[in-house]
Amino acid sequence: SDRESSLKYQTRCVKFFPDTKGIAVGSIEGRVTIEYLDDIGIPSGKKKYAFKCHRVNDTIYPVNDIAFHPIHGTFATGGADGTVITWDGNHKKKLSSIAKCPTSVACLAFNGVGNEIAIASSYTYEEGERDHPREEIYVRDVLEGEVRPKAKK
């Protein structure tokens, strides 16, 4: 089924929720939209929404990748600001800023049990050709508190 993105600018990444009832879409405008697939017959009973992320003062950085945690269904975003942030999409809450890399986070992935995250730090040319830190891949342990959904209050 075709659908128009609710984001105004170039889409950088799209990922299915682990339960396949929706998608998370990241864009160059430093936004993520959470869209549910009710309109194609996959009921969720939830409304889509978007939120701002990967911003430093007045500078907006693209969201380069999104990775869902395999156990909790929370997710991490990697941005051109060099940060990895975890989110609880169901409760619309930021969980933790878990990494700061020397250059853009190009892509990321949790391992199968969700206790580690691999992060590719690579200049993604938002500022054109220039000197930049070398490309590196980091694998770091993930703490339960960085990815567990927030309890409802």
CYANA upper distance limits for C-alpha pairs under 8 A (distance plus 0.5 A):
  1 SER  CA     40 ILE  CA      7.34
  6 SER  CA     33 THR  CA      7.83
  7 LEU  CA     11 THR  CA      8.12
  7 LEU  CA     27 SER  CA      7.79
  7 LEU  CA     31 ARG  CA      8.36
  7 LEU  CA     33 THR  CA      7.71
  9 TYR  CA     27 SER  CA      7.02
  9 TYR  CA     28 ILE  CA      6.95
  9 TYR  CA     29 GLU  CA      6.76
 10 GLN  CA     27 SER  CA      6.18
 10 GLN  CA     28 ILE  CA      6.28
 10 GLN  CA     29 GLU  CA      8.22
 11 THR  CA     25 VAL  CA      7.48
 11 THR  CA     26 GLY  CA      6.46
 11 THR  CA     27 SER  CA      4.81
 11 THR  CA     28 ILE  CA      7.02
 12 ARG  CA     25 VAL  CA      8.14
 12 ARG  CA     26 GLY  CA      6.05
 12 ARG  CA     27 SER  CA      5.30
 12 ARG  CA     28 ILE  CA      6.77
 12 ARG  CA     62 PRO  CA      8.13
 12 ARG  CA     63 VAL  CA      7.20
 12 ARG  CA     64 ASN  CA      6.19
 12 ARG  CA     65 ASP  CA      7.72
 13 CYS  CA     25 VAL  CA      6.23
 13 CYS  CA     26 GLY  CA      5.61
 13 CYS  CA     27 SER  CA      7.35
 13 CYS  CA     63 VAL  CA      8.19
 13 CYS  CA     64 ASN  CA      6.87
 13 CYS  CA     65 ASP  CA      6.09
 13 CYS  CA     66 ILE  CA      7.44
 14 VAL  CA     23 ILE  CA      7.17
 14 VAL  CA     24 ALA  CA      6.14
 14 VAL  CA     25 VAL  CA      4.89
 14 VAL  CA     26 GLY  CA      6.85
 14 VAL  CA     65 ASP  CA      8.35
 14 VAL  CA     66 ILE  CA      7.79
 15 LYS  CA     23 ILE  CA      5.96
 15 LYS  CA     24 ALA  CA      5.83
 15 LYS  CA     25 VAL  CA      7.11
 15 LYS  CA     66 ILE  CA      7.17
 15 LYS  CA     67 ALA  CA      7.84
 15 LYS  CA     68 PHE  CA      8.49
 16 PHE  CA     20 THR  CA      6.08
 16 PHE  CA     21 LYS  CA      8.16
 16 PHE  CA     22 GLY  CA      6.44
 16 PHE  CA     23 ILE  CA      4.88
 16 PHE  CA     24 ALA  CA      6.96
 17 PHE  CA     21 LYS  CA      6.85
 17 PHE  CA     22 GLY  CA      5.97
 17 PHE  CA     23 ILE  CA      6.05
 17 PHE  CA     24 ALA  CA      7.63
 17 PHE  CA     68 PHE  CA      7.45
 17 PHE  CA     73 GLY  CA      7.72
 18 PRO  CA     68 PHE  CA      7.48
 18 PRO  CA     70 PRO  CA      7.51
 18 PRO  CA     73 GLY  CA      6.86
 21 LYS  CA     36 TYR  CA      6.49
 21 LYS  CA     37 LEU  CA      6.26
 21 LYS  CA     38 ASP  CA      8.32
 21 LYS  CA     42 ILE  CA      6.54
 21 LYS  CA     43 PRO  CA      7.68
 21 LYS  CA     44 SER  CA      6.97
 22 GLY  CA     34 ILE  CA      7.72
 22 GLY  CA     35 GLU  CA      6.00
 22 GLY  CA     36 TYR  CA      4.55
 22 GLY  CA     37 LEU  CA      5.67
 23 ILE  CA     34 ILE  CA      6.51
 23 ILE  CA     35 GLU  CA      5.88
 23 ILE  CA     36 TYR  CA      6.94
 23 ILE  CA     37 LEU  CA      8.22
 24 ALA  CA     32 VAL  CA      7.13
 24 ALA  CA     33 THR  CA      6.25
 24 ALA  CA     34 ILE  CA      5.23
 24 ALA  CA     35 GLU  CA      6.90
 24 ALA  CA     66 ILE  CA      8.00
 25 VAL  CA     32 VAL  CA      5.92
 25 VAL  CA     33 THR  CA      5.76
 25 VAL  CA     34 ILE  CA      7.13
 25 VAL  CA     35 GLU  CA      8.46
 25 VAL  CA     66 ILE  CA      8.41
 26 GLY  CA     30 GLY  CA      7.95
 26 GLY  CA     31 ARG  CA      6.45
 26 GLY  CA     32 VAL  CA      5.02
 26 GLY  CA     33 THR  CA      7.21
 26 GLY  CA     62 PRO  CA      8.28
 26 GLY  CA     63 VAL  CA      5.75
 26 GLY  CA     64 ASN  CA      7.34
 26 GLY  CA     65 ASP  CA      7.37
 26 GLY  CA     66 ILE  CA      7.69
 27 SER  CA     31 ARG  CA      6.22
 27 SER  CA     32 VAL  CA      7.07
 27 SER  CA     62 PRO  CA      6.38
 27 SER  CA     63 VAL  CA      5.96
 27 SER  CA     64 ASN  CA      7.82
 28 ILE  CA     61 TYR  CA      7.18
 28 ILE  CA     62 PRO  CA      4.29
 28 ILE  CA     63 VAL  CA      6.43
 28 ILE  CA     64 ASN  CA      8.15
 29 GLU  CA     60 ILE  CA      6.99
 29 GLU  CA     61 TYR  CA      7.20
 29 GLU  CA     62 PRO  CA      6.13
 29 GLU  CA     63 VAL  CA      8.11
 30 GLY  CA     52 LYS  CA      6.35
 30 GLY  CA     53 CYS  CA      5.84
 30 GLY  CA     54 HIS  CA      6.09
 30 GLY  CA     55 ARG  CA      7.25
 30 GLY  CA     60 ILE  CA      6.16
 30 GLY  CA     61 TYR  CA      5.70
 30 GLY  CA     62 PRO  CA      5.22
 30 GLY  CA     63 VAL  CA      5.99
 30 GLY  CA     79 GLY  CA      8.43
 31 ARG  CA     50 ALA  CA      7.18
 31 ARG  CA     51 PHE  CA      6.04
 31 ARG  CA     52 LYS  CA      4.99
 31 ARG  CA     53 CYS  CA      6.17
 31 ARG  CA     54 HIS  CA      8.37
 31 ARG  CA     62 PRO  CA      8.16
 31 ARG  CA     63 VAL  CA      7.31
 32 VAL  CA     50 ALA  CA      6.00
 32 VAL  CA     51 PHE  CA      6.07
 32 VAL  CA     52 LYS  CA      7.13
 32 VAL  CA     53 CYS  CA      7.87
 32 VAL  CA     63 VAL  CA      7.98
 33 THR  CA     48 LYS  CA      7.74
 33 THR  CA     49 TYR  CA      6.18
 33 THR  CA     50 ALA  CA      4.44
 33 THR  CA     51 PHE  CA      6.95
 34 ILE  CA     48 LYS  CA      5.92
 34 ILE  CA     49 TYR  CA      5.91
 34 ILE  CA     50 ALA  CA      6.51
 34 ILE  CA     89 GLY  CA      8.18
 35 GLU  CA     47 LYS  CA      7.94
 35 GLU  CA     48 LYS  CA      5.06
 35 GLU  CA     49 TYR  CA      7.30
 36 TYR  CA     44 SER  CA      7.11
 36 TYR  CA     46 LYS  CA      7.35
 36 TYR  CA     47 LYS  CA      7.46
 36 TYR  CA     48 LYS  CA      6.54
 37 LEU  CA     41 GLY  CA      7.37
 37 LEU  CA     42 ILE  CA      5.86
 37 LEU  CA     43 PRO  CA      7.38
 37 LEU  CA     44 SER  CA      7.88
 38 ASP  CA     42 ILE  CA      5.20
 38 ASP  CA     43 PRO  CA      5.13
 38 ASP  CA     44 SER  CA      6.66
 38 ASP  CA     45 GLY  CA      7.98
 53 CYS  CA     63 VAL  CA      8.30
 54 HIS  CA     60 ILE  CA      7.05
 54 HIS  CA     61 TYR  CA      5.96
 54 HIS  CA     62 PRO  CA      7.56
 54 HIS  CA     63 VAL  CA      7.39
 54 HIS  CA     79 GLY  CA      6.35
 54 HIS  CA     80 ALA  CA      8.05
 54 HIS  CA     81 ASP  CA      6.79
 54 HIS  CA     83 THR  CA      7.88
 55 ARG  CA     59 THR  CA      6.20
 55 ARG  CA     60 ILE  CA      5.18
 55 ARG  CA     61 TYR  CA      6.34
 55 ARG  CA     81 ASP  CA      7.99
 56 VAL  CA     60 ILE  CA      7.20
 56 VAL  CA     81 ASP  CA      8.37
 61 TYR  CA     79 GLY  CA      6.88
 61 TYR  CA     80 ALA  CA      5.79
 61 TYR  CA     81 ASP  CA      6.26
 62 PRO  CA     79 GLY  CA      6.18
 62 PRO  CA     80 ALA  CA      5.95
 62 PRO  CA     81 ASP  CA      8.32
 63 VAL  CA     77 THR  CA      7.17
 63 VAL  CA     78 GLY  CA      6.45
 63 VAL  CA     79 GLY  CA      4.94
 63 VAL  CA     80 ALA  CA      7.04
 64 ASN  CA     77 THR  CA      8.02
 64 ASN  CA     78 GLY  CA      6.17
 64 ASN  CA     79 GLY  CA      5.75
 64 ASN  CA     80 ALA  CA      7.12
 64 ASN  CA    105 VAL  CA      7.29
 64 ASN  CA    106 ALA  CA      6.16
 64 ASN  CA    107 CYS  CA      6.99
 65 ASP  CA     77 THR  CA      6.23
 65 ASP  CA     78 GLY  CA      5.70
 65 ASP  CA     79 GLY  CA      7.60
 65 ASP  CA    105 VAL  CA      8.30
 65 ASP  CA    106 ALA  CA      7.22
 65 ASP  CA    107 CYS  CA      5.65
 65 ASP  CA    108 LEU  CA      7.09
 66 ILE  CA     75 PHE  CA      7.25
 66 ILE  CA     76 ALA  CA      6.11
 66 ILE  CA     77 THR  CA      5.05
 66 ILE  CA     78 GLY  CA      6.94
 66 ILE  CA    107 CYS  CA      8.16
 66 ILE  CA    108 LEU  CA      7.66
 67 ALA  CA     75 PHE  CA      5.95
 67 ALA  CA     76 ALA  CA      5.75
 67 ALA  CA     77 THR  CA      7.10
 67 ALA  CA    108 LEU  CA      6.87
 67 ALA  CA    109 ALA  CA      6.03
 67 ALA  CA    110 PHE  CA      7.29
 68 PHE  CA     73 GLY  CA      6.38
 68 PHE  CA     74 THR  CA      6.34
 68 PHE  CA     75 PHE  CA      4.63
 68 PHE  CA     76 ALA  CA      6.90
 68 PHE  CA    109 ALA  CA      8.39
 68 PHE  CA    110 PHE  CA      7.82
 69 HIS  CA     73 GLY  CA      5.65
 69 HIS  CA     74 THR  CA      5.94
 69 HIS  CA     75 PHE  CA      5.97
 69 HIS  CA     76 ALA  CA      8.12
 69 HIS  CA    110 PHE  CA      6.73
 69 HIS  CA    114 GLY  CA      6.35
 69 HIS  CA    147 VAL  CA      7.74
 70 PRO  CA    110 PHE  CA      7.86
 70 PRO  CA    111 ASN  CA      8.44
 70 PRO  CA    112 GLY  CA      6.89
 70 PRO  CA    113 VAL  CA      6.91
 70 PRO  CA    114 GLY  CA      6.28
 71 ILE  CA    113 VAL  CA      7.38
 71 ILE  CA    114 GLY  CA      7.05
 72 HIS  CA    147 VAL  CA      7.47
 72 HIS  CA    148 ARG  CA      6.53
 72 HIS  CA    149 PRO  CA      7.37
 73 GLY  CA     88 ASP  CA      8.46
 74 THR  CA     86 THR  CA      7.66
 74 THR  CA     87 TRP  CA      6.32
 74 THR  CA     88 ASP  CA      5.41
 74 THR  CA     89 GLY  CA      6.76
 74 THR  CA     90 ASN  CA      8.48
 74 THR  CA    147 VAL  CA      6.66
 74 THR  CA    148 ARG  CA      7.59
 74 THR  CA    149 PRO  CA      7.08
 75 PHE  CA     86 THR  CA      6.06
 75 PHE  CA     87 TRP  CA      5.89
 75 PHE  CA     88 ASP  CA      7.27
 75 PHE  CA     89 GLY  CA      7.91
 75 PHE  CA    147 VAL  CA      7.98
 76 ALA  CA     84 VAL  CA      6.91
 76 ALA  CA     85 ILE  CA      5.86
 76 ALA  CA     86 THR  CA      4.67
 76 ALA  CA     87 TRP  CA      6.61
 77 THR  CA     84 VAL  CA      6.06
 77 THR  CA     85 ILE  CA      5.90
 77 THR  CA     86 THR  CA      6.96
 77 THR  CA     87 TRP  CA      8.43
 78 GLY  CA     82 GLY  CA      7.65
 78 GLY  CA     83 THR  CA      6.40
 78 GLY  CA     84 VAL  CA      5.10
 78 GLY  CA     85 ILE  CA      7.26
 78 GLY  CA    104 SER  CA      8.42
 78 GLY  CA    105 VAL  CA      5.64
 78 GLY  CA    106 ALA  CA      7.44
 78 GLY  CA    107 CYS  CA      7.04
 78 GLY  CA    108 LEU  CA      7.37
 79 GLY  CA     83 THR  CA      6.20
 79 GLY  CA     84 VAL  CA      7.19
 79 GLY  CA    104 SER  CA      6.63
 79 GLY  CA    105 VAL  CA      5.83
 79 GLY  CA    106 ALA  CA      7.82
 80 ALA  CA    103 THR  CA      7.60
 80 ALA  CA    104 SER  CA      4.52
 80 ALA  CA    105 VAL  CA      6.25
 80 ALA  CA    106 ALA  CA      7.86
 80 ALA  CA    123 TYR  CA      8.44
 80 ALA  CA    124 THR  CA      7.68
 80 ALA  CA    126 GLU  CA      8.34
 81 ASP  CA    103 THR  CA      7.42
 81 ASP  CA    104 SER  CA      6.14
 81 ASP  CA    105 VAL  CA      7.97
 82 GLY  CA     99 ALA  CA      8.40
 82 GLY  CA    100 LYS  CA      5.98
 82 GLY  CA    101 CYS  CA      5.23
 82 GLY  CA    102 PRO  CA      6.76
 82 GLY  CA    103 THR  CA      5.47
 82 GLY  CA    104 SER  CA      4.75
 82 GLY  CA    105 VAL  CA      5.60
 82 GLY  CA    121 SER  CA      7.78
 83 THR  CA     97 SER  CA      7.59
 83 THR  CA     98 ILE  CA      8.01
 83 THR  CA     99 ALA  CA      5.96
 83 THR  CA    100 LYS  CA      5.02
 83 THR  CA    101 CYS  CA      6.68
 83 THR  CA    104 SER  CA      8.05
 83 THR  CA    105 VAL  CA      7.16
 84 VAL  CA     97 SER  CA      6.45
 84 VAL  CA     98 ILE  CA      6.14
 84 VAL  CA     99 ALA  CA      5.60
 84 VAL  CA    100 LYS  CA      7.19
 84 VAL  CA    105 VAL  CA      7.87
 85 ILE  CA     94 LYS  CA      7.99
 85 ILE  CA     95 LEU  CA      7.93
 85 ILE  CA     96 SER  CA      6.19
 85 ILE  CA     97 SER  CA      4.82
 85 ILE  CA     98 ILE  CA      6.30
 85 ILE  CA     99 ALA  CA      7.86
 86 THR  CA     94 LYS  CA      6.75
 86 THR  CA     95 LEU  CA      5.75
 86 THR  CA     96 SER  CA      5.75
 86 THR  CA     97 SER  CA      6.87
 86 THR  CA     98 ILE  CA      7.66
 86 THR  CA    146 GLU  CA      7.19
 86 THR  CA    147 VAL  CA      6.92
 87 TRP  CA     92 LYS  CA      7.89
 87 TRP  CA     93 LYS  CA      6.32
 87 TRP  CA     94 LYS  CA      5.00
 87 TRP  CA     95 LEU  CA      5.54
 87 TRP  CA     96 SER  CA      7.73
 87 TRP  CA    147 VAL  CA      7.99
 88 ASP  CA     92 LYS  CA      6.25
 88 ASP  CA     93 LYS  CA      5.64
 88 ASP  CA     94 LYS  CA      6.73
 88 ASP  CA     95 LEU  CA      6.91
 88 ASP  CA    147 VAL  CA      8.30
 88 ASP  CA    148 ARG  CA      8.40
 88 ASP  CA    149 PRO  CA      5.99
 88 ASP  CA    150 LYS  CA      7.55
 89 GLY  CA     93 LYS  CA      7.09
 91 HIS  CA    149 PRO  CA      8.31
 91 HIS  CA    150 LYS  CA      7.81
 91 HIS  CA    152 LYS  CA      8.43
 93 LYS  CA    150 LYS  CA      8.30
 95 LEU  CA    146 GLU  CA      6.52
 95 LEU  CA    147 VAL  CA      7.36
 95 LEU  CA    149 PRO  CA      8.23
 95 LEU  CA    150 LYS  CA      8.19
 96 SER  CA    146 GLU  CA      6.00
 96 SER  CA    147 VAL  CA      8.38
 98 ILE  CA    146 GLU  CA      7.75
101 CYS  CA    105 VAL  CA      7.58
101 CYS  CA    121 SER  CA      6.86
102 PRO  CA    121 SER  CA      7.85
102 PRO  CA    133 PRO  CA      6.98
103 THR  CA    121 SER  CA      6.46
103 THR  CA    122 SER  CA      6.57
103 THR  CA    123 TYR  CA      6.11
103 THR  CA    132 HIS  CA      7.93
103 THR  CA    133 PRO  CA      6.87
104 SER  CA    121 SER  CA      6.03
104 SER  CA    122 SER  CA      5.95
104 SER  CA    123 TYR  CA      5.68
104 SER  CA    124 THR  CA      6.73
105 VAL  CA    119 ILE  CA      7.29
105 VAL  CA    120 ALA  CA      6.28
105 VAL  CA    121 SER  CA      5.03
105 VAL  CA    122 SER  CA      6.66
105 VAL  CA    123 TYR  CA      8.27
106 ALA  CA    119 ILE  CA      8.31
106 ALA  CA    120 ALA  CA      6.09
106 ALA  CA    121 SER  CA      6.26
106 ALA  CA    122 SER  CA      6.18
106 ALA  CA    123 TYR  CA      7.98
106 ALA  CA    124 THR  CA      7.25
107 CYS  CA    119 ILE  CA      6.67
107 CYS  CA    120 ALA  CA      5.85
107 CYS  CA    121 SER  CA      8.05
108 LEU  CA    117 ILE  CA      7.44
108 LEU  CA    118 ALA  CA      5.94
108 LEU  CA    119 ILE  CA      4.98
108 LEU  CA    120 ALA  CA      6.60
109 ALA  CA    117 ILE  CA      6.09
109 ALA  CA    118 ALA  CA      5.80
109 ALA  CA    119 ILE  CA      7.33
110 PHE  CA    114 GLY  CA      5.91
110 PHE  CA    115 ASN  CA      7.93
110 PHE  CA    116 GLU  CA      6.31
110 PHE  CA    117 ILE  CA      4.84
110 PHE  CA    118 ALA  CA      6.84
111 ASN  CA    115 ASN  CA      7.29
111 ASN  CA    116 GLU  CA      6.16
111 ASN  CA    117 ILE  CA      6.70
111 ASN  CA    118 ALA  CA      8.21
114 GLY  CA    142 VAL  CA      7.81
115 ASN  CA    141 ASP  CA      6.33
115 ASN  CA    142 VAL  CA      5.47
115 ASN  CA    143 LEU  CA      7.58
115 ASN  CA    144 GLU  CA      8.30
116 GLU  CA    139 VAL  CA      7.16
116 GLU  CA    140 ARG  CA      6.03
116 GLU  CA    141 ASP  CA      4.91
116 GLU  CA    142 VAL  CA      5.56
117 ILE  CA    139 VAL  CA      6.13
117 ILE  CA    140 ARG  CA      6.09
117 ILE  CA    141 ASP  CA      7.04
117 ILE  CA    142 VAL  CA      7.05
118 ALA  CA    137 ILE  CA      7.40
118 ALA  CA    138 TYR  CA      6.13
118 ALA  CA    139 VAL  CA      4.85
118 ALA  CA    140 ARG  CA      7.14
119 ILE  CA    137 ILE  CA      6.08
119 ILE  CA    138 TYR  CA      5.58
119 ILE  CA    139 VAL  CA      6.79
120 ALA  CA    135 GLU  CA      7.96
120 ALA  CA    136 GLU  CA      6.52
120 ALA  CA    137 ILE  CA      4.98
120 ALA  CA    138 TYR  CA      6.97
121 SER  CA    135 GLU  CA      6.14
121 SER  CA    136 GLU  CA      5.74
121 SER  CA    137 ILE  CA      6.53
121 SER  CA    138 TYR  CA      8.20
122 SER  CA    133 PRO  CA      8.32
122 SER  CA    134 ARG  CA      7.51
122 SER  CA    135 GLU  CA      5.07
122 SER  CA    136 GLU  CA      7.14
123 TYR  CA    132 HIS  CA      7.09
123 TYR  CA    133 PRO  CA      7.80
123 TYR  CA    134 ARG  CA      8.39
123 TYR  CA    135 GLU  CA      7.60
125 TYR  CA    129 GLU  CA      6.87
142 VAL  CA    146 GLU  CA      7.25
142 VAL  CA    147 VAL  CA      8.14
143 LEU  CA    147 VAL  CA      7.62
144 GLU  CA    148 ARG  CA      6.30
